[in-house]
Amino acid sequence: MRVLGSVRWSSLGLMAIVVTMSLSPGYCIEVRAERLQNHTIEYEELGSLIHANNITVQNLISNSDNQKQTYIEAIDFMESEKASANRNKKDAKDSGDMESYAEYASWEADYSSTIKSYNNMIERLDKYSANKNRIQMEQELTKAAQSLMVSYEAVTLKKESLVKMEQLSGKQYDIAVRQKQAGLATDLDVQSAYSQWLSAQATVSSLTDAEDSLYRSLCLLLGVDETGSMKVQKISATNRNFVVELDLEADMEKAVNNNYDVIEARKTASGSTSAGNKKARTSEELEDKVKLVMRQLYEVVLQKKKSYEAAQTGYASAQIAWNNAQNKYRLGMLGEAEYIQAEMQYTQKKAALESADLELLKALDTYDWAVLGVMELT
């Protein structure tokens, strides 16, 4: 679990309507129904929105017979989005755009994780009581919704950054044209600037499509209108200056005791000595797997924390350089081309910090969910 400053905190969004829903101790925050009807999707309310609106959850609550068909339809939709992300990933690799390649690979992984969650829920429908199925389902769907919302914000932020970069690239092209007319640049310089501008425009268009796809997927998962009436509020879970402290040993013990597969193995009947031995072996193997995954998730958090801190340092340096460039430009000590280049470098560092922030948030939430027992054992 994590500590922000001195306050224990979780962003898992496990909240109910009006009354607290006890999905897990320490992860329940009361949310009133009217707050869920403000046409706004907030990160901290994802669990409550799923509880109130997700069609699959509602089917369980009402003992509907079409639960599995709903899952299948959701999986079909996610499969199509995953295939689209895979195609875009391959196109980005072919064009040498490794940054976009990494992003599309991340979205593809998010869709795969969501699909796996749905498949897991289908398998578990016949293994647990209706109430336990619903609780487990809401946890897994909330985790999936968080992953989609983080990806959506990452795309939105990158799009904002790329729109700015596109504008700056256009200015660079204009400067190159003027310099060519003054005999200070070549045709190759002008063509290079123009190509960079066109590339930025194409990337913005691609990100717009990705943004729309992720928005619709998120709304579908939450069971809310996907035609654009819902506003996705910017995630405010991290503060850019938070301290992360993890107690791995204590969290591993909690993860083992909360893990669905471990709990099921421990409940298996053992009427004979051989059955009892098999039960013990199975439980021990699963417990070891849980601990292994927890250690891996712990290392990921530490890596993302280091990346975040490095991005903070890079952004701080870029801020200083950008402030200096603005002062020099006002005093006539810096040319327009150099000024624009400085602004582009600042924009890139800012985008890198925002991306690192979201990556750390995703790693922390994945770790927290694992503590609650929601993890994928390979």
PLY file of the C-alpha trace (Angstrom):
ply
format ascii 1.0
element vertex 378
property float x
property float y
property float z
element edge 377
property int vertex1
property int vertex2
end_header
0.00 0.00 0.00
1.10 3.55 -0.48
1.50 6.55 1.73
1.19 10.11 0.42
3.08 12.28 2.86
1.78 10.99 6.16
-1.75 10.14 5.02
-2.64 6.61 3.94
-4.47 6.84 0.64
-5.95 4.84 -2.21
-7.35 5.93 -5.56
-9.05 2.64 -6.39
-12.44 4.28 -6.65
-14.32 1.63 -4.70
-17.32 3.71 -3.72
-21.03 3.18 -3.46
-24.20 5.19 -3.93
-25.27 7.04 -0.77
-24.08 4.24 1.51
-20.62 2.73 1.64
-20.18 -0.51 -0.25
-17.77 -2.80 1.60
-15.76 -4.16 -1.29
-12.69 -4.25 0.93
-11.67 -2.73 4.28
-10.15 0.71 3.94
-11.21 1.18 0.33
-14.70 2.57 0.73
-15.66 6.19 0.29
-19.25 7.37 0.40
-20.57 8.97 -2.79
-24.06 10.39 -3.17
-26.19 9.44 -6.15
-26.56 13.03 -7.37
-22.80 13.33 -7.69
-22.86 10.43 -10.14
-25.45 12.23 -12.29
-23.39 15.31 -13.16
-22.31 13.94 -16.57
-18.71 13.85 -15.39
-16.41 10.84 -15.19
-14.04 11.19 -12.24
-11.22 8.79 -11.47
-12.25 8.39 -7.84
-15.85 7.57 -8.84
-15.19 4.82 -11.39
-16.18 2.06 -8.97
-19.41 3.82 -8.10
-20.26 4.46 -11.75
-19.74 0.78 -12.53
-21.85 -0.22 -9.55
-24.65 2.12 -10.65
-24.55 1.79 -14.43
-22.54 -1.13 -15.75
-25.03 -3.40 -17.46
-23.25 -6.58 -16.39
-23.27 -5.56 -12.74
-26.92 -4.66 -12.99
-27.65 -8.03 -14.55
-26.06 -9.78 -11.58
-28.00 -7.68 -9.11
-31.28 -8.45 -10.87
-30.38 -12.11 -11.51
-30.69 -11.59 -15.27
-30.17 -14.56 -17.59
-28.21 -12.64 -20.22
-25.07 -11.98 -18.18
-22.69 -14.05 -20.26
-23.98 -12.67 -23.56
-23.24 -9.15 -22.32
-19.68 -10.20 -21.54
-19.28 -11.72 -24.99
-20.48 -8.54 -26.67
-18.11 -6.45 -24.58
-15.24 -8.79 -25.44
-16.08 -8.55 -29.15
-15.94 -4.77 -28.95
-12.65 -4.83 -27.03
-11.20 -7.32 -29.51
-11.94 -4.95 -32.40
-10.32 -2.05 -30.53
-7.34 -4.24 -29.66
-6.97 -5.23 -33.32
-7.06 -1.55 -34.30
-4.36 -0.72 -31.75
-2.28 -3.62 -33.06
-2.53 -2.33 -36.64
-1.56 1.17 -35.56
1.35 -0.27 -33.59
2.66 -2.09 -36.66
2.25 1.02 -38.83
4.17 3.09 -36.28
6.96 0.50 -36.20
7.16 0.45 -39.99
7.42 4.24 -40.09
10.08 4.29 -37.37
7.88 6.21 -34.91
8.93 4.31 -31.78
7.17 6.70 -29.39
3.81 6.06 -31.03
4.69 2.37 -31.26
5.14 2.23 -27.48
1.84 4.02 -26.87
-0.15 1.77 -29.21
1.49 -1.25 -27.57
0.35 0.08 -24.19
-3.24 0.52 -25.41
-3.19 -2.97 -26.91
-2.04 -4.33 -23.55
-4.82 -2.40 -21.79
-7.44 -3.94 -24.09
-5.90 -7.40 -23.60
-6.07 -6.94 -19.84
-9.71 -5.85 -20.05
-10.59 -8.80 -22.29
-8.86 -11.17 -19.89
-10.80 -9.65 -17.01
-14.09 -10.27 -18.81
-13.07 -13.86 -19.64
-12.08 -14.44 -16.03
-15.45 -13.16 -14.88
-17.28 -15.50 -17.26
-15.37 -18.45 -15.81
-16.06 -17.37 -12.25
-19.82 -16.90 -12.66
-20.35 -20.57 -11.79
-17.78 -20.71 -8.97
-18.91 -18.07 -6.46
-22.15 -16.92 -4.98
-23.92 -14.07 -6.75
-22.80 -11.52 -4.20
-19.16 -12.58 -4.30
-19.27 -12.60 -8.09
-20.60 -9.05 -8.11
-18.00 -7.77 -5.67
-15.16 -9.41 -7.56
-16.58 -8.20 -10.84
-16.83 -4.62 -9.69
-13.24 -4.71 -8.53
-11.96 -6.10 -11.82
-14.08 -3.73 -13.91
-12.94 -0.78 -11.82
-9.33 -1.81 -12.39
-9.99 -2.09 -16.13
-11.76 1.30 -16.17
-8.81 2.90 -14.41
-6.45 1.51 -17.00
-8.59 2.88 -19.83
-8.97 6.27 -18.15
-5.21 6.59 -17.60
-4.64 5.72 -21.26
-7.30 8.24 -22.29
-5.65 11.00 -20.29
-2.23 10.05 -21.63
-3.53 10.39 -25.19
-5.31 13.64 -24.37
-2.20 15.16 -22.82
-0.01 14.01 -25.69
-2.51 15.43 -28.15
-2.39 18.79 -26.38
1.39 18.68 -26.53
1.39 17.67 -30.20
-1.08 20.42 -31.10
1.39 22.87 -29.61
4.27 21.19 -31.43
2.30 21.34 -34.68
1.80 25.07 -34.24
5.48 25.56 -33.54
6.43 23.39 -36.51
4.26 25.62 -38.69
6.13 28.65 -37.42
9.44 26.94 -38.12
8.31 26.30 -41.66
7.36 29.97 -42.10
10.80 30.99 -40.82
12.50 28.57 -43.20
10.55 30.05 -46.14
11.56 33.58 -45.16
15.17 32.54 -44.68
15.13 30.89 -48.13
13.86 34.10 -49.66
16.68 35.96 -47.92
19.24 33.47 -49.14
19.87 32.10 -45.64
18.32 28.66 -46.16
18.22 26.01 -48.86
15.33 24.23 -50.54
16.25 21.20 -48.46
15.86 23.24 -45.26
12.40 24.37 -46.35
11.35 20.86 -47.37
12.59 19.42 -44.06
10.62 21.99 -42.07
7.52 21.34 -44.18
7.80 17.55 -43.72
8.11 18.00 -39.96
4.99 20.16 -39.96
3.00 17.61 -42.00
4.16 14.81 -39.69
2.94 16.73 -36.64
-0.44 17.33 -38.28
-0.82 13.62 -39.10
0.07 12.62 -35.53
-2.53 15.01 -34.10
-5.17 13.46 -36.35
-4.17 9.94 -35.30
-4.30 10.86 -31.62
-7.75 12.37 -32.09
-8.98 9.00 -33.40
-7.32 7.15 -30.52
-8.80 9.59 -28.01
-12.29 8.98 -29.37
-11.81 5.20 -29.32
-10.64 5.17 -25.71
-13.47 7.50 -24.69
-16.10 5.20 -26.17
-14.49 2.13 -24.61
-14.45 3.78 -21.19
-18.07 4.87 -21.44
-19.10 1.38 -22.57
-17.37 -0.16 -19.58
-18.97 2.32 -17.17
-22.41 1.92 -18.74
-22.81 5.64 -19.49
-23.63 7.58 -22.65
-20.81 7.28 -25.19
-22.00 9.94 -27.66
-20.01 12.73 -26.05
-22.30 13.99 -23.27
-19.96 12.70 -20.53
-16.99 14.86 -19.60
-13.86 13.03 -18.49
-12.33 15.00 -15.65
-8.55 15.21 -15.48
-7.05 12.73 -13.04
-5.86 14.47 -9.90
-4.71 11.47 -7.86
-1.03 12.35 -7.90
0.35 15.68 -6.77
3.65 15.87 -8.65
5.45 15.99 -5.28
4.19 12.91 -3.44
6.27 10.41 -1.50
5.73 6.72 -2.15
6.39 4.28 0.70
5.60 0.59 0.27
5.68 -2.18 2.87
6.27 -5.13 0.57
6.35 -7.87 3.21
3.08 -6.78 4.83
1.44 -6.25 1.45
2.50 -9.69 0.20
0.77 -11.30 3.17
-2.41 -9.32 2.47
-2.24 -10.16 -1.23
-1.97 -13.88 -0.49
-4.93 -13.84 1.88
-7.07 -11.75 -0.50
-6.22 -13.53 -3.73
-9.24 -15.21 -5.33
-7.30 -18.24 -6.60
-5.65 -18.84 -3.24
-8.96 -18.56 -1.42
-10.59 -21.04 -3.79
-7.69 -23.50 -3.41
-7.88 -23.29 0.36
-11.62 -24.02 0.26
-11.20 -27.16 -1.85
-12.46 -30.26 -0.08
-9.81 -32.76 1.03
-11.49 -35.97 2.17
-8.37 -38.11 1.99
-4.70 -37.81 2.82
-3.67 -37.60 -0.85
-6.33 -34.96 -1.50
-5.14 -33.02 1.51
-1.54 -33.16 0.32
-2.57 -32.03 -3.14
-4.57 -29.16 -1.66
-1.57 -28.07 0.41
0.76 -28.22 -2.61
-1.65 -26.27 -4.79
-2.17 -23.61 -2.14
1.56 -23.27 -1.56
2.26 -22.95 -5.30
-0.39 -20.26 -5.70
0.89 -18.39 -2.66
4.41 -18.43 -4.13
3.05 -17.08 -7.42
1.26 -14.27 -5.63
4.44 -13.32 -3.79
6.43 -13.42 -7.02
3.96 -11.12 -8.78
3.98 -8.76 -5.80
7.77 -8.50 -5.94
7.58 -7.80 -9.67
4.94 -5.13 -9.20
7.02 -3.61 -6.40
10.01 -3.34 -8.74
7.85 -1.75 -11.43
6.69 0.90 -8.96
10.28 1.68 -8.00
11.27 1.93 -11.68
8.36 4.22 -12.49
9.16 6.34 -9.45
12.73 6.80 -10.68
11.47 7.71 -14.15
9.05 10.18 -12.62
11.79 11.80 -10.56
14.06 11.99 -13.61
11.22 13.61 -15.57
10.74 16.09 -12.74
14.42 17.02 -12.92
14.28 17.35 -16.70
11.19 19.50 -16.54
12.71 21.76 -13.86
15.76 22.34 -16.05
13.55 22.95 -19.08
11.53 25.51 -17.12
14.68 27.44 -16.27
15.89 27.29 -19.88
12.47 28.37 -21.15
12.28 31.31 -18.75
15.76 32.40 -19.82
14.80 32.11 -23.48
11.69 34.25 -22.93
13.72 36.94 -21.17
16.38 36.96 -23.89
13.73 37.09 -26.60
12.06 40.09 -24.99
15.44 41.83 -24.84
16.21 41.04 -28.46
19.06 38.72 -27.50
17.51 35.60 -29.06
16.30 35.00 -32.58
12.83 33.75 -33.43
14.07 30.34 -34.60
16.03 29.74 -31.39
13.07 30.95 -29.34
10.72 28.47 -30.99
13.24 25.67 -30.55
13.45 26.46 -26.83
9.66 26.37 -26.55
9.54 23.01 -28.31
12.09 21.55 -25.90
10.09 22.86 -22.94
6.88 21.39 -24.36
8.55 18.00 -24.81
9.88 17.92 -21.23
6.47 18.92 -19.87
4.83 16.12 -21.83
7.45 13.66 -20.54
6.65 14.61 -16.94
2.91 14.21 -17.48
3.48 10.81 -19.08
5.78 9.66 -16.25
3.22 10.83 -13.71
0.49 8.71 -15.26
2.78 5.70 -15.62
3.59 5.88 -11.91
-0.10 6.19 -11.05
-0.86 3.09 -13.14
1.93 1.13 -11.45
0.76 2.14 -7.97
-2.85 1.22 -8.67
-1.84 -2.15 -10.14
0.14 -2.80 -6.95
-2.78 -1.73 -4.75
-5.20 -3.95 -6.65
-2.83 -6.89 -6.22
-2.88 -6.31 -2.46
-6.67 -6.57 -2.66
-6.32 -9.89 -4.46
-7.01 -8.61 -7.98
-4.01 -9.76 -9.99
-3.16 -11.95 -12.95
-1.18 -15.06 -12.07
0.87 -16.47 -14.94
0 1
1 2
2 3
3 4
4 5
5 6
6 7
7 8
8 9
9 10
10 11
11 12
12 13
13 14
14 15
15 16
16 17
17 18
18 19
19 20
20 21
21 22
22 23
23 24
24 25
25 26
26 27
27 28
28 29
29 30
30 31
31 32
32 33
33 34
34 35
35 36
36 37
37 38
38 39
39 40
40 41
41 42
42 43
43 44
44 45
45 46
46 47
47 48
48 49
49 50
50 51
51 52
52 53
53 54
54 55
55 56
56 57
57 58
58 59
59 60
60 61
61 62
62 63
63 64
64 65
65 66
66 67
67 68
68 69
69 70
70 71
71 72
72 73
73 74
74 75
75 76
76 77
77 78
78 79
79 80
80 81
81 82
82 83
83 84
84 85
85 86
86 87
87 88
88 89
89 90
90 91
91 92
92 93
93 94
94 95
95 96
96 97
97 98
98 99
99 100
100 101
101 102
102 103
103 104
104 105
105 106
106 107
107 108
108 109
109 110
110 111
111 112
112 113
113 114
114 115
115 116
116 117
117 118
118 119
119 120
120 121
121 122
122 123
123 124
124 125
125 126
126 127
127 128
128 129
129 130
130 131
131 132
132 133
133 134
134 135
135 136
136 137
137 138
138 139
139 140
140 141
141 142
142 143
143 144
144 145
145 146
146 147
147 148
148 149
149 150
150 151
151 152
152 153
153 154
154 155
155 156
156 157
157 158
158 159
159 160
160 161
161 162
162 163
163 164
164 165
165 166
166 167
167 168
168 169
169 170
170 171
171 172
172 173
173 174
174 175
175 176
176 177
177 178
178 179
179 180
180 181
181 182
182 183
183 184
184 185
185 186
186 187
187 188
188 189
189 190
190 191
191 192
192 193
193 194
194 195
195 196
196 197
197 198
198 199
199 200
200 201
201 202
202 203
203 204
204 205
205 206
206 207
207 208
208 209
209 210
210 211
211 212
212 213
213 214
214 215
215 216
216 217
217 218
218 219
219 220
220 221
221 222
222 223
223 224
224 225
225 226
226 227
227 228
228 229
229 230
230 231
231 232
232 233
233 234
234 235
235 236
236 237
237 238
238 239
239 240
240 241
241 242
242 243
243 244
244 245
245 246
246 247
247 248
248 249
249 250
250 251
251 252
252 253
253 254
254 255
255 256
256 257
257 258
258 259
259 260
260 261
261 262
262 263
263 264
264 265
265 266
266 267
267 268
268 269
269 270
270 271
271 272
272 273
273 274
274 275
275 276
276 277
277 278
278 279
279 280
280 281
281 282
282 283
283 284
284 285
285 286
286 287
287 288
288 289
289 290
290 291
291 292
292 293
293 294
294 295
295 296
296 297
297 298
298 299
299 300
300 301
301 302
302 303
303 304
304 305
305 306
306 307
307 308
308 309
309 310
310 311
311 312
312 313
313 314
314 315
315 316
316 317
317 318
318 319
319 320
320 321
321 322
322 323
323 324
324 325
325 326
326 327
327 328
328 329
329 330
330 331
331 332
332 333
333 334
334 335
335 336
336 337
337 338
338 339
339 340
340 341
341 342
342 343
343 344
344 345
345 346
346 347
347 348
348 349
349 350
350 351
351 352
352 353
353 354
354 355
355 356
356 357
357 358
358 359
359 360
360 361
361 362
362 363
363 364
364 365
365 366
366 367
367 368
368 369
369 370
370 371
371 372
372 373
373 374
374 375
375 376
376 377
